[in-house]
Amino acid sequence: MKYLCLIYDNESVMNDMSKPDMDTFMGDYFAFTSDVQRTGHYIAGEALQPVATATTLRMRNGQLSTTDGPFAETKEQLGGFYLIEARDLTEALQVAARIPSVRTGSVEVRPVVDFSAPPG
């Protein structure tokens, strides 16, 4: 089953990290990515540019509007994701618990809908 691991961190905390701390943090990410690739859990993953680069679209009453930035102001911002393969939620949570940002922010784990699977 596929699970999306959404990674949230406080961008200001990340920006205030010392270079050695950031190098260690990113090293932990590279090690995690290599490990999930090796174990067959990895499907995809990417880091995102800062929230200041985001554009939010809304269609209301037939009118499309755009807003700079994310939809909501939050203490933690979506910074990236991993799409993983796991037997079940328990295994997905075990994998996600090793994502480095679980120590500094949060990781949301959600099952992906498989529209090709028969209902039921």
N, C-alpha and C positions, 0 to 999 in steps of 0.2 A: 504494500500500500504506500502511496506517496503522501508525504507530509511537508508543509511549508513552514519553515522556521523563520519568523520575522524578527529581526534584531533591532532593538531599540536602545539607544544610548543618549546621554545628554551631550550634545555637540560642544557646549562650552567646557565641560569637564574634559572631553577628548582634546580640545584645542589648548587647554591649560596644562596638559601632560608634558613633562620634561621629555627631551629627545630620547634619553636612555629608557624611560618608562614606556614611551610610545614604541620604540624599537622592540622592547620585550613583548609588549601587547601584540604588535603585529607579527612577531615571531611565533607567538602562541596561536594566532590565526592561521599562519602558514602551516604550522605543525598539525593543527586540527584538520585543515582542508586536506592535507596529504593523507592523514589517517583515515578520514571518511572515504576518500577515493580508494585507498588500499583495501578497506573492508567492504566495499561495494555499496555503501549507503548513499554516496554522492550521486546526484543527478545534475544539479546546477547550483551556482551560487555567484553572487555579485555584491560588491559594495556600491553604495549610491553616493552621488555628489551631495554636498550639504543642502539642507532644506531651503536655503536662500535661492537655489537654482530651480526649485519646483514651481510648477504652474498647475493650478487646480481648475478644472472645467466643470461648469454646471449648466444644465439646460432647464430653464423654467419658462413655462408658457410659450414654448417655441423659440425662446431667445437663448442663444449660447453666450455665456459670459466666462471670462477668464480672470483668475486672481493669482497674483504672484504669491508663491509660498505654499505651504501645506494647507489642508482643509481646516485643521484645528491647531490651536496653540497648546503645546504640551511641554512638560518638563523633559520628556525623552522623545527623541525623534527617530523615525525609521531610517536606519543607516545601511541596511543590506538584508540579504536573505540567503538561505540555503534551501534547496529543494532536495529532500532526501527520500530514500526508499527504506521502509522498515516493516517488520512483520506485523506490528500492531502499535498502539499508542504507547504502551510501556517501553518498547524498544526505541520508538521515536523520542520519547522523553529522555531516555538514557543517552542517546546521541546528542540531543540538543543541550543537555546539561553540561556538555564539554565545550560548548561554544564560549569563547573567552568573554563575551559581553554579558554573560549570565552573572559575572562577578561585579560588573560596573553599571549595568542597566537591566534590561530584561529581554527574554526571548519568548515570543508567542509561538506555540506549535498548533497548527491546524491541519486536519486531514484535507486532502484534495479530493474533490468529487470526481469520480470516474464515470463519465456519461456513457462509456462503452459497456459497462457492467450491466447485467440484467437487473431490473428492479427487485427489491425485496431484500 
